[in-house]
C-alpha cells in the first residue's frame, strides 16, 4: 500500500494548480474575502481580519442551503481559517452508525488515497465538543487518532478534530490535518467554536432537506410505478389517496412523457465518457423539474437513474403538439448546456386512471421510434408516428430487401456520392404529394424547374417508372423502412425538408 505524506499532497496540489494557471484560493473565496486569507505559515489574524472572516462565514452558512454546495465551500473556508494542509468533513450515514467522508480540500479522489468509514464515538465527540465550548482547543491523544481519522495511507503530525453536535446528535466531524502543530489565539478559537455550533445547525438543516427530497422522490417513484404498471394494491381508491398526498389530481387530463438521458457523441469522443454521470442526471432532473413546476402546476417527475418519467398535467383545451414543441426546445437547451443526449416520447392525453398504463406504453413507443424520424433530441408525440409504428418491428428485423428497397439504396448511394442532390427526400415529398409538381416544389422550397431536373436524375438512377401508380405505395413503404433501419443519419437525409 502506497503511503503519502501531507507534504507530498500539498506539493502535488500546488503543481497541479500552477499547471492549470489556477489560484491557490479556496473554492469559496468571494472578492471581499480573498485579500486577507492567510497561508498555512502566516501569522495570526488581526482583529479586522477576524471580523471579516466571521462575517463571511456567517454569510456562507445563512445563504447556502444545498448540501452539495455547502460542504466544499465550508471545507475550503475551514482549511484557510485553520491554516491546515488538508481539511475533511465527515457526515453520518442514514442509520447514524458510521461517519463517511463527504468533502475534502484539496481533492484526494484521484491521488490513490484510501478512505475508510469510521464509527461514531459519541463519548469522544462529546468530550471534544465540551472542550471547545469552555474555551479550550479540542485535543486528541495519539491513540485516539484512529477513532476519527478516515485516511488510511496519509501520514501527518497534527490533527484538529471539530465535532459538529446539536444537543447530543452527531451532525458531522471536521478534521484539519497539518505537518506541524500550531497554537490558536482566543479569537481564532471563537471562529472555530462558531463553526462547530452554527455549522452543525446549518448542516443539520441541509441534511434534513436532502433527506426530505430523497424521500419525496422515492414516494413519487413508487406511485408512478404503480400507476403506470396497473398493478397497485388497493385499487383506484388507494391510488387516488396516494395521488392527493403528493398534490396530484388524477381526474385532470395528463400526458405521460418518457425520457432517457444518454452521453452525447461529442462527450464520448472528446471526454471518453460512455455513461452519464450522476451529477449530469441530477442537473437534467433539476432543469426539467423547474420547468414543469413553473409551467405545469400539479405535475410529477419521477427519476430512476438515466430514466425520467413525467406525468404532465394539462388543461382540457391543451394542444399536445404545442406542448411537444415546448419540450423539444427545453430538451435542446439542456443538451447544449449539459453535453448529453436526451430522447423523449409523449403519449396522447389521458383522463382516466385505468388508461395510464396505455399512455405509458405510447410514450415508450414514441421515445423508441422517434429518434429514427427526427433529429437527435426531439420529443416525439405518439400521435405523429403514423404508419411508422406499424412497420417498426418489421424494419428492425427484416434481412431480405426487395426491389423497392434496393432502388432506395441506390438513390441513397447516389446522394452520398454527389453533394446537394437531395434525391431521396425529393422522392419522398413527391410521392406524398401524389406526384403533384406544384405541391411538391412548394413543400421542398425549390423552383418547379429544379424539381423537374431532380426527377429526371431520379429516372436515371432508379429503374422503376415513377408514373406507374403501382410503384408509389411500395416505394413509400420502402422509404419508411429505410428511415427505421438506421442506415443513415436523419439530419442529412432530411436537410432539404427541414429548409422548408
LUMSESE-896432 format. One record per residue (C-alpha): residue in one letter; x, y, z. Coordinates in steps of 0.5 Angstrom, whole numbers, plus 500, padded with zeros to 3 digits. Layout:
% residues N
r,c1,c2,c3
a,X,Y,Z
...
END
This chain:
% residues 500
r,c1,c2,c3
x,500,500,500
x,503,507,498
x,504,512,504
x,503,519,503
x,506,525,507
x,502,532,507
x,508,535,504
x,507,531,498
x,500,532,498
x,501,540,498
x,507,540,493
x,503,536,488
x,497,540,489
x,501,547,488
x,504,544,482
x,497,542,479
x,494,549,480
x,500,552,478
x,500,548,471
x,493,550,470
x,494,557,472
x,489,557,478
x,490,561,484
x,491,557,491
x,485,561,493
x,479,557,496
x,473,554,493
x,469,559,497
x,473,566,496
x,469,572,495
x,473,578,493
x,472,582,499
x,475,576,503
x,481,574,498
x,486,579,500
x,486,577,508
x,486,569,507
x,492,567,511
x,497,562,508
x,499,556,512
x,505,559,515
x,502,566,516
x,502,570,523
x,495,570,527
x,489,574,524
x,489,581,526
x,482,584,529
x,479,587,523
x,481,580,519
x,478,576,524
x,471,580,524
x,471,580,516
x,473,572,517
x,467,571,522
x,462,576,517
x,464,571,511
x,463,565,515
x,456,567,517
x,454,569,510
x,456,563,508
x,452,559,513
x,446,563,512
x,446,563,504
x,448,556,503
x,442,551,504
x,444,546,499
x,449,540,502
x,452,539,495
x,454,547,495
x,455,548,503
x,460,542,504
x,466,544,499
x,465,551,501
x,465,550,508
x,471,545,508
x,475,550,504
x,474,556,509
x,476,552,515
x,482,550,511
x,484,557,511
x,482,559,517
x,486,554,521
x,492,554,516
x,491,547,515
x,495,543,510
x,488,538,509
x,481,539,511
x,476,534,511
x,469,534,513
x,465,527,515
x,458,526,516
x,454,520,519
x,450,515,515
x,443,515,515
x,443,510,520
x,448,515,524
x,452,509,526
x,459,511,522
x,462,517,519
x,463,518,512
x,468,523,508
x,463,528,504
x,468,533,503
x,476,534,502
x,480,540,501
x,485,539,497
x,481,534,493
x,484,527,494
x,479,523,489
x,485,522,484
x,491,521,489
x,491,514,491
x,489,516,498
x,485,510,501
x,479,513,505
x,475,509,510
x,469,510,514
x,470,511,522
x,465,509,527
x,461,515,531
x,465,515,538
x,460,519,542
x,463,520,548
x,470,522,545
x,466,527,541
x,462,530,547
x,469,531,550
x,472,535,545
x,465,539,544
x,466,541,551
x,473,543,551
x,471,547,545
x,465,551,549
x,470,552,555
x,475,556,551
x,480,550,550
x,482,547,543
x,480,540,543
x,486,535,544
x,487,528,542
x,491,523,545
x,496,520,539
x,492,513,540
x,485,517,539
x,487,519,532
x,485,512,529
x,478,513,532
x,476,520,528
x,481,519,522
x,479,516,515
x,485,517,512
x,489,510,512
x,495,512,508
x,497,519,510
x,502,521,515
x,501,527,519
x,504,531,525
x,498,534,528
x,490,533,528
x,485,538,530
x,478,535,530
x,472,540,531
x,466,536,533
x,459,538,530
x,454,537,535
x,447,539,536
x,445,537,543
x,447,530,543
x,446,529,536
x,452,528,532
x,452,532,525
x,459,531,523
x,466,532,524
x,471,537,521
x,478,534,521
x,484,539,520
x,491,536,518
x,498,539,519
x,505,538,518
x,506,541,525
x,502,544,531
x,501,551,532
x,497,555,537
x,491,558,536
x,489,565,539
x,483,566,543
x,480,570,537
x,481,564,533
x,478,559,538
x,472,564,537
x,472,563,530
x,472,555,531
x,467,555,536
x,462,559,531
x,464,554,526
x,462,548,531
x,456,551,533
x,453,555,527
x,456,550,522
x,453,544,526
x,446,547,526
x,446,549,518
x,449,542,516
x,443,539,520
x,438,543,516
x,441,542,510
x,442,534,511
x,434,534,513
x,432,538,507
x,436,533,503
x,433,527,506
x,426,530,505
x,428,531,498
x,430,524,497
x,424,521,501
x,419,525,497
x,423,523,490
x,422,516,493
x,415,517,494
x,414,520,487
x,418,514,484
x,413,509,488
x,407,512,486
x,409,513,479
x,411,506,478
x,404,503,481
x,400,508,477
x,403,506,470
x,404,499,471
x,397,498,473
x,399,493,479
x,398,497,485
x,395,494,491
x,388,497,494
x,386,499,487
x,384,506,484
x,381,509,491
x,388,508,494
x,392,511,488
x,387,517,489
x,389,518,496
x,397,517,495
x,396,522,489
x,393,527,494
x,398,526,499
x,403,528,493
x,399,534,491
x,397,530,484
x,390,531,481
x,389,524,478
x,382,527,475
x,385,532,471
x,388,531,464
x,395,529,463
x,400,527,458
x,406,522,460
x,413,523,458
x,418,518,458
x,425,521,458
x,432,518,457
x,439,521,459
x,445,519,455
x,452,521,454
x,453,526,448
x,457,523,442
x,461,529,443
x,463,527,450
x,464,520,448
x,469,522,443
x,472,528,447
x,472,526,454
x,472,519,453
x,465,519,458
x,461,513,456
x,456,513,461
x,452,519,464
x,455,522,471
x,450,522,477
x,452,530,477
x,449,530,470
x,443,526,472
x,441,531,478
x,443,537,474
x,438,535,468
x,433,533,473
x,433,540,476
x,432,543,470
x,426,539,468
x,423,540,475
x,424,547,475
x,421,548,468
x,415,544,470
x,414,547,476
x,414,554,473
x,409,552,467
x,405,546,469
x,403,546,476
x,401,539,479
x,405,535,475
x,410,530,478
x,417,528,475
x,420,521,477
x,427,519,477
x,431,513,476
x,438,514,474
x,438,516,467
x,431,514,466
x,426,520,467
x,418,520,467
x,414,526,467
x,406,526,469
x,405,533,466
x,398,536,468
x,395,540,462
x,389,544,461
x,382,541,458
x,384,545,452
x,391,544,451
x,395,543,445
x,399,536,446
x,403,538,439
x,405,545,442
x,407,542,449
x,411,538,445
x,415,544,442
x,416,547,448
x,419,540,451
x,423,540,445
x,426,547,446
x,427,545,453
x,431,539,451
x,435,542,446
x,437,547,451
x,439,542,456
x,443,538,451
x,447,544,449
x,449,546,456
x,450,539,459
x,453,536,453
x,448,530,454
x,443,527,449
x,436,527,452
x,431,523,448
x,423,524,450
x,417,521,448
x,410,524,449
x,403,520,450
x,396,522,448
x,392,526,453
x,390,521,459
x,384,523,463
x,382,516,467
x,387,512,472
x,386,506,468
x,389,509,462
x,395,511,465
x,399,504,463
x,397,505,456
x,399,512,456
x,406,510,459
x,407,505,453
x,405,510,448
x,410,515,451
x,416,509,451
x,414,507,444
x,415,515,441
x,421,515,445
x,424,509,442
x,422,510,435
x,422,518,435
x,430,518,434
x,430,515,427
x,425,520,425
x,427,527,427
x,434,530,429
x,437,527,436
x,434,530,442
x,427,532,439
x,421,530,444
x,416,526,439
x,409,525,440
x,406,518,440
x,400,521,435
x,405,523,430
x,408,516,429
x,403,514,424
x,405,508,420
x,412,508,422
x,409,504,429
x,406,499,424
x,412,497,421
x,418,499,426
x,419,492,428
x,419,489,421
x,424,494,419
x,429,492,425
x,428,485,424
x,428,485,416
x,434,482,413
x,431,481,406
x,431,487,402
x,426,487,395
x,427,491,389
x,424,497,392
x,429,497,398
x,434,496,393
x,432,502,389
x,432,507,395
x,439,504,397
x,442,506,390
x,439,513,391
x,442,514,398
x,448,512,395
x,448,517,389
x,446,522,395
x,452,520,399
x,457,521,393
x,454,527,390
x,454,534,394
x,447,537,395
x,443,533,390
x,437,531,395
x,434,526,391
x,432,521,397
x,428,527,401
x,425,530,394
x,423,523,392
x,419,522,399
x,416,529,398
x,414,528,391
x,410,521,393
x,407,524,399
x,404,530,394
x,401,525,390
x,407,527,384
x,404,534,384
x,409,538,382
x,407,545,384
x,405,542,391
x,412,538,392
x,416,544,390
x,413,549,395
x,414,544,400
x,421,543,398
x,422,550,398
x,425,550,391
x,423,552,384
x,419,548,379
x,425,547,374
x,429,545,380
x,424,539,382
x,424,537,375
x,431,537,374
x,432,532,380
x,426,528,378
x,430,527,371
x,436,525,375
x,432,520,379
x,430,517,373
x,437,516,371
x,439,513,378
x,432,509,379
x,430,503,375
x,423,504,376
x,418,508,372
x,415,513,377
x,409,515,373
x,406,508,375
x,401,508,381
x,403,501,383
x,410,503,385
x,408,509,389
x,406,505,395
x,411,500,396
x,417,506,395
x,413,510,400
x,414,504,405
x,421,503,403
x,423,510,404
x,420,509,411
x,423,502,412
x,430,506,410
x,429,511,416
x,427,506,421
x,433,502,419
x,438,507,422
x,442,506,416
x,444,514,415
x,444,520,420
x,437,523,419
x,440,530,420
x,443,529,413
x,437,526,410
x,432,531,412
x,436,537,410
x,432,539,404
x,425,538,408
x,428,542,414
x,429,548,410
x,422,549,408
END
